[in-house]
Amino acid sequence: MEIFNKKRSWVAGMCLLAALQCSGKSSADDPLKKGFANPAAAYRALPMEGRNFRGPPAERAEKLAKGRWGGLHSSVHGSPYLQNVDGWGKFRETMEALKERELISWIYDEQFYPSGRAGGLTLKDHPEFEAQGLFYTSLVVRVEAPGERQQTQWQLPAGTPFYVAAMPLDQDLRWVEAMPLDLTAQVANSTLTVTLPADPPNWRLVAFVQNRLYDGTHAPITGGKPFPNALDPAATRRFIDVTYEAYKRECGSHFGTTVKAFFGDEVSLMSGYLGDTKVSYPSPAVAWYHGLPALFKSRYGYDIREALPAIFEDDMSATVRKRSDFYSLISHQIADAYFKQISDWCAANGVISVAHLLWEESLIYHASFYGSVFPSFKAITWPGIDVLGCNYGRTSGAHTEGGAVTPKLASSVAHLFDRTRVMSESFCFVKRPTTIEEVIAHYAWQAVLGVNALTTISVQDTYDDAELGVLNDTVGRMNYLLTQGRFATDVAILYPSASLWAGFKPMARHIGFLADNPEAKLVDDAWREASFQTLAGPRDFDYLDEEVLCSAHIGEKIVFGQSAYSVIILPGVTALSLESLDRLCCFAESGGTVIAYRGGLQHRSDAGPLSVWQERAEALKKPRASSNSQMEPLCARRCHWPARRR
């Protein structure tokens, strides 16, 4: 799109204009010009420890200074991990060498990604902390002899049965709205033996079996070690104790001074398959934690077992509500149990929590690994992304893996919740003939979309010090300027999580097969298209989710914190809570603009009577209809909605 080149040129032009201004005689008297002319270490990129930064500490620091880096993204080395005396000694020497050159350090909080394992120490002597899933399987049973009971034996997946039931079906094999038969107690040695009633004549047996999430997940392809349960706060607490507390203890006076931040890498629920794309796994799964049943009952007022079949089957009652309840719960649980617990520890100890998520590029990936990414991004002090590629001749934002949506997600949360920096871990697969100018242009695209902090994976091993100096001066200046003001836009795009969940079912093969979830893919495609078309407008925007919408002050603008939006776009939206719909109606009737793109609202069972729902939906389509006497009481009750206390 033409706008991509325009925006990239805008970043370059902004930096050139500022550079020209800084060349004037008065630059020494202007803090902004001074900060731009020589950006501090905090704004420059930090390389991860590649082959060029493995020598003696003094040599490493000297090479960093020659490349005009901000410091080093480092960790302790030596075996055993986090317990090697010589490794800690060399690490402290490195911190001292950085301090002497006024450079800083971020700590990579793991031996090998993803974060959380502490090189295996988190689970050592604590197997109960390993990631768990509920694996789903089903079997349709037809009673062969009408009027007679039928005995059935059914072999279940390995593991501990959490819930096994028989669901009555009609002649078309759709669920009859009747209470399922709980058969969990009849399972022995992973085998269900049951005699089913003859009425109705058809049954669906469903089984939810708890077992470790390992085979086919992210864990075996990233070091071959099991992964802790990110839903379990006790597992995260152990990771903090063995990793974060060790760095605080060993760093001494460098902690919080030279050592500025901890970096977390690709923590997820592990509940999506990432193994061989040619393999189908025995059962789809959702993430699990032993505390979920009580949390679910407390939050929603009904038993989680009522929701489980609806996660995997489309013909259940209140499918959208039950799926939304489950995925909303796990979204908040991983955010609270893992990311917020680490951010709180960092804040209490004078350092910054920086992290990025796994496979940020698609809503369908979000459902598999987080439910929704919004709560997790919100829980990180500096939310981030990774952009691994940067190939010769392909620097446009359209080719930045997920395109605009990936950085915009992280930066939108930062704007909404007053996070000052948005991080990118970039450039893993860069090699010549890609020029350093193309690398800069690639990062400039991320800067346009809200990124203002950079750590690099391998460019430090590809280019010479002079080229790296150009990169770091430019990155430092962009990051400095982009942190001296506040982002503002009057356009919001809804992050359509409930609509995505309505059409999403966990898959028994690699999550990259997006077409396995055709309804969810329509939402995903609409969300991405609306984002690109808005930027091509050209209009910048923020994403917001239903929780933000329902916590905002609603009048002629949607006001949340320091952000205010006069336009909201609903991409592929088919499902909304009643409160969200009410607030959108209020916004439209107060003069705001609501734009629907490739969607179509459908009634949710938890959204009140159908007639009331339809009235609100029609009001949303005709926002100026307040002269209608039937609409006036509705408007008066809803409009100028005050913000909830966050």
N, C-alpha and C positions, 0 to 999 in steps of 0.2 A: 504493500500500500504506500501511496505517496507520502502519507503522514509520517511514516517511519523515518524516511529520509529528512523530512522537515524537522521532526523533533530531535533527531540526532544532530542536525546542523544547529538547532537552537542551543543545545548544550555546548557545542563547540563555540558558537558565537558568544554565549554568555561568558564563557571562560576567557575568550579573547578580549572582550570588552573590559572585563575586570582586570585582565593583565595590562591592558593599555592604561587603564586608570591608575593601576598600581605603579606605573613607571614615572608618574609625576613627582615633582619635588616634595609635595606635601604628604607622600605616602607614609612617612615615618610617624606622622601625627594622627593618622587615621587607623584605628584598630582593625577595621574590616580589611583595608588594603594591606596592612601589615600581616594579618593572618592569612590572607590570600597569597601574598608574595612568598611566604615561607611557612606553609601549613605545618602545624605541630604533628608529632608522632601519632597522636590519637586519630588523625584524619587520613593518614597514609595507609597503604595496604600492609598487611602482615603475611609473610609467606609461611606455609607449613614447612616443617623440616624435611626438605628434599635432600638429594645427594650433595648439594652445594653447601649444606649447613650441618655437616656431620663432623667437622674437624674440631680442633681445640677451641674452647669458648672464646678466647680473644680473637682468633682468626674469624670465627663465625660472626662476631659482632662487627669486626672491621669490614667484612664483606657486606653485611647489612647496611652499614653506613655508606659504602661506595655505591650501592644500588638505591640509596635514598629511601629505604623502607622505613616503616614506622616502628618496627621491632620484629619479634619472632613469635610464631604460633608453635608452641613447643610442648613437650611432655618429658617425663622422666624415663630413662632407658635402663636396661639391665635386667637380669633374671635373678631371683624371682621378681615379678612385676610388683612395683610399689614397695618392695622390701629389700632392694639391693643398695647397700651402703655406698658403694662406689658410684652407682647411678645417681643417687641423691647428691653426692658431693659434686659431680660434674654439673648437675642441674643448677646447684647454687652458684657455681662458678660462672655458668652462663648468665644467670640473673645479674650477677655482679658486673659482668662485662657489658651487659645491656644498660645497666644503670649508669656506668661511666660514660656512655655515649648518649645518654638521655633517650634511650629507646625503651619500649614497653614489651610486655609479653601477654599473650592469651594462653591458657592451659587447655590443651586437648585432653578431655577428661576420660579417655579410654585407651586401652592398649591397641585395640583394633575395632573399627566401627562395627555395628552401632553401639552407642554409649549405653551404659547400664550394667555391663557384665563385670567391670573391674578386672578384666583379664581372667575371669572365672572365679574371683574371690567372692562376688556377691552371692553366688549359689553354693560356694564351698561350705559344707556342713549344713546347708539350708536348702535342700531340694524342694521344700514346700513353696519357695519363692519363684519357681520356674513358671514361665508363661503358660497359661491354661486356656483351653477352648472347649466349647460345647460342639461336638460333632453331630451332624444331623443325618438321619437316614429314615426312609419311610417305605411302606409296603402296602399296596392295595390288596385286600382280601375279599373275594366274592364267596358268599355262602353257596356252596354247590347244590345242596339239597334244600329246597324251599321249606321253611318251617322247622328245620332241624339245626341244632347248635353245631358249630364246627370247631374242631380243635386245630390249633395252628402252632407250629414251632418256628421261631424266627431267630437267626443268629445276628447279634448286634456287634457293632465295632468294639474293639478293645477299649477298656476304660471303665470308669465308674458311672453307672446309669444315674442321671440326675432326674430325668422325667421320661417315662414311657407311657403311652396312652393309645387308646383306640378311639378314632374319630368317626362317628356315623356319617355315611355318604348316601346321597340319593341315587337314582337310576343313572344320572349323568356323571356320577362319581364326584359330585360337589358336596361340600360339607353341609350337613343338616344342622341347623342351629340348635344343638342340644349339648348337654354337658358330656365331655369326653369321659371315657372310662380310664381311670388311673390304674395302670398295670405295673408300675415301677416295682412293687413288692414281689411280683411274680417272676422277676428276672433272676436267674441263677447261672453262674459261670458264663456270663455274656449271652445267655440263651433265654428268650421269652417263650414260655409255654402257656397258652391261653385257649380257653373255649369261648368263642364269640357267640353272642345271641343271634338268633335267626332274623330278628327284626331290629334294624333294617337289614337288607340283604347284602349290603356292601359296607366295608370298613377301610379306613386308612390307619394303619399302625404307624405311629411316629415315635422316634427315640432320640433323645438328647443325651449324649454320653460325654462325660468330662474326661479329658486326657491332655497331655502336654502338647503345646503347639511347637512342633519342631520340623518334622518331615515336610519338605516342599516350601518351607517358609524362608524368611530373610536370614534366619539364624544359621543354617548349615552352609549357606553360600557366603557368609561373612565371618570366616574363622572357624566354622565347624563346632562351635560351642553353643550350648543351650542359652536361652535368653530369659532374663527375669520378667516377672509379670508387672507391666507398667500400670496396671489397675490396682496393684496392692501397695498401699503406702508403706508397709513394713519392708517390702523389698527395696523400695527407693531409699528408705532410711538407712538400710544396710549399705547400699551403694554410696551414699553420702559419707557414712562413717568410715568406710575403707578407702575412699578416693579423696573426697574433698577435704575431710579432716586431716588426711595425711599430707596433702599439699600445704594446708594452713600451718601444720606443725613444722614441716621441713623447710618452708620458704622463709620463716623468720620475719625479719623486717622488710623483706621484699614483697610480702603479701599485702596487696592493696596499694602498693606504690609502683614497683616495677611490674608486678603481676596485677593486671587490671581486670581480667575476665576469665571465666570458664566457658569453653565451647562444647556443646552437646550435639551429637551427630546421629540423626535418623532413628531416634527412639520411636517405636510404634507398638501397636497391639499384636503384631505378628499373625493376624487372622486372615490375611490374604496370601494366596500361593504365589511364589515368585520363582519356583523351580523350573524344570524343563518344560518348555512350551508344548512339547509333543506328548506330555503325560497328563492323564486325568487321574485325580486322586480319589480315594474311595468315598470321601464324604466332604461336603462343605462345612465350614465351621464359623462360629462367632467367638470373639474373645470372652473370657470368663474370669471371675474372681469370686471367691466364696462369700464375700460380703455383698454381692449384687442383690440377692433376693431381699434382704432387709432394706437396703437403700431404695430399691424399686418400690417396695410396699410403702415405705415412708413417704416417698415423693409422689406416687401416683395413686395409692390407695387400693391397689388390687395385686394379686399374686403374679409374679413374673412368669409363672408357668402358663398363664392365660395368653401371654404375649408371644411366647416362643414359637408356636406353630405359624403364626402370622409373619414371622421373619422370613420363613422359607416357602410358604404357600400363599397363593394369591386369592384363594376362595374363602378365606376366613372372615369372620365378622370384624368390623372396625380395624381392617388391616393397616390402613395408613396411620391411625392413632397409635396402634400397638407398636408398629415399626418405629414411629417417631419417638415414642416413649423410651423404647429400648436404646436406640442410637443416641438420643439426647443424653440418656443416663451415662453411657460409656464415654461420650464426648467429654462430659464434665468430670468423670472419674479419672481418666488418664490425665486431664489437665490439672486436677487437684492433687492426685496421688503422686504424679511424677513432676511435671514442669513447674507447678507452683511451689511444691515443696523445695525444689532446688533453687528456684528464684528467691524464695523467702530466706533460705540459708545464705545465699550469696549477698542479699541485701543486708542481712544481719552481720555479715563479716566483711563488708566494705569492698566487695567485688561485684562484677556484672555477670548476669546469666545471659549467654548468647547461645542460640540453638536454631537448627532448622529441622524440618520434618522429612518424612519419607514419601517419595513419589507425589509431589505437590501438584502435578500437572492436570489432574482430572478429578472431577467430583466423585467419580466411581472409585478411584483410588482412595479418596478421603473416607468414603463410607467403609471401605475394607479395613483401613488402618487406624482411623480416628473417630469414625462416626461423622463428626464435623471438625474441621481444623480451627474454627474460630476460637473455642475455649482454650485450646492448646497454645495458639499464637498469643492470645491475651495473657496467658500465664508466664510468658517468656519476657524478660526485661528488654532484650534486643531481639525481636523475632527475625528469622532469616530464611533464606532459600539456598539451594545450590543450583548452579548453572555449569554443567561439566564441559559442554562442548564449546568450541569456537574454531570453526574450520575455515580454511582459506576461502575468501570470497563470500562468506556467509555470516555477516555481522548484523544483519537486520533483526529487529525484534521479532519479526514473524518466524524466525528460525531459532529463537532462543528456547529450545525444548518446548515447554508449555506455552511459549509466547508471552503475551502481556499478562495473562491471568496469574502466573506464578509470582512475580514480584509484587503485583498489585494486591494480592491477598495479604501478604505480610505487611506491606506499607499501609494498607487500609486499616488494619488492626492497630498499627502504630499511631496513625492519625486519630483514630477514635479514642484510644486509651492512653494518649499522651506518652508514647514511647519515643524517645529522641532519636534512636538509630535503628536502621534496618540493614541487616547483614547479608552479604552474598559470599558463599564459598564457590569460587569460580576457577575455570580453566584447568581441567584435569587432562584433557586429551589434545592440548594445543601443541602443534609442531610446525616447523617451517614447511612451506613458504608463507604461512600466516605471518604478517608483519606486526610489529609492535603497535603500529597505528590502527590496525584492525582490532587488536586486543583492546586498545583504548576505546575505539568506537563501540565495541561489544559491551564494555562496561558503561559507556555513556548511555546506552540504551537502558540499562538497568537503573541508572541514576534518574533518567526521565521518569521511570515508573516507580520511583520512591526509594531505591536503595541508596544508602549513604555510608556504608562501611564494607570493607573488602578484605577477605583473606584468600590467598591463592594457593592452588594445589601443586602446579608443576611449572608455571611459566618461569619461575626463578631458576629452573634447570635448563631452560631453552634459550634465553636471551642473555646478552652480555650486560655488564653493569651500566654502560651508557644508555642502552635501550631501556633497561629497567628503571633508570633514573628518570627518564622521560615519562614512563608509565606512572611512577609514584608521585612525581610532581603534579601531573594532571589529575590523577585520582585524588590526591590530597586536596587540591584546589577545589575540585567538584564537591567532594565531601564536606569541606569547610563551608563553602557557600550554601550548600543545601541544608546545613544545620543552623544557619543564622537567621532563618525566618520560619514561617509556619505555612504548611501546605493548606490551600483552600480550594474547594470546588463546590458547586451547588448541585452536582449530579451524584446520585447514589444508584448502585445496581444491587438488587437483592441477591444475596447468596442463598440459592433456593434449596436448602437442605431437606426440608420436608417433602418437596416435590421429588427430589432425588431418591429419598428413602422409600417413597410410595412405589417406585418402580424398580427398586433394587433388591436382588436376592444374592446371598453369598454363593460364590462359584466353586466348583470342584476342580478347576484348572487355573492356569495362570491368569492373574487379574487383567493382563493386557488384552484379553479377548472381550473388549467392551461391548461387542454386539451380542454377547450372551445376556445382556440386560438391555433389551431394545428400548423400553420405556425410559429407563434411567439415562440411556445414551441420548435420547431426544432432549432431555433436560440439560445434560452436559453440553451438547452441541449448541443449544440455544444460548446458554450462559456464555460460552466462549465467543459465539458470533456476536452477541450483543456487546460484549466487552470490546471486541475489535472494531465494530462499527461505530461505537461511541468514540473511541480514540481517533478513528478516521474522520470524525465529525468536523473539525477536531474538538472534542470536549474531554477533559480529564474527569475522573470519577473516583469514588470510594465504593468498595463493597460494604454492605452491612447485612447482618443476619436478622432473623425475626426477634431474637432477644434484644438486640440493640433497638430495633423498631419499637418494641413494646416497652422499652425503658426510656425512650426519647420524649421530649416535649413536642406535642403535635399541635400545630396551628397552620398558618400559611407556609411554614417550613417545618421540616423534621430536624429538630435541634437536639444534638447529643454532645455534651461537653462543649468544646469550642467549635464543633463542626455543625453546619447548617445546610440543608439541602432543599431546594425548591422543586427538584425533579427526582422521581424514583422510577427505575426501569425494572420490570418483572420478567426475567428471561425464563421461558419454559415453565412458568409457575402453574402448577395444577393443584397444589395443596397449601393451605394456610390455616393457621389457628384462627379461631373466631376473634380473638383480641387483635391479631395482626390485620385481619380484614376490616374490623371496626376502625382501627387507626388509619388505615389507608383511605377508607371512606371519609373520615374526618379531615384528613389531609387534603383530599381532592375537593371536598365541599368548602374548605377554607381558602381555596385558590391554588393549591399545589397541583403539580402535573404528575399523573401516573400513566406510564406507558407500558403496555403489555406486549411482549414479543414472543410469538410462537408458543403460547400457553393456552390454558383454558381451565378456569377454576372448577373443581369438582367438590361436592359436599363431603365434609368429613363428619364422621359419626360423633365426634366430640365437639362439634361446632354449632351445637344448638339445633332447634327444629329446622327442617328443610325449608319451610316457608320464610323463616327469619333469615336464613342463609341466602336464599334467592333474592330477598329484598335488598340485602347489603351488597350482593354481587351486582345487581342492577344499578344500585346507587353508585357503585364504583365506575360502571360504564358511563353513567350520565352524571358527572360530578356537579353540574350546574343546576340540578333539578330541585334545589332547595325550596323553590316556590310551590312545589307540590305539597299540599297540606298534609299528606300522609308521611312525607319525609321530614317535616320540620321538627317533630319531637325527637326523631332519631338524631338529627343534626345537633340539636340543642344539648342532648345528653352526651354526645361524644366529643364535640369539637373543643379545641384548646385543651388538649389532654396534657396534664402536667407530667414531667419526667418522673420516673421511679427513682428511688434512691439506689445508687449502684452499690 
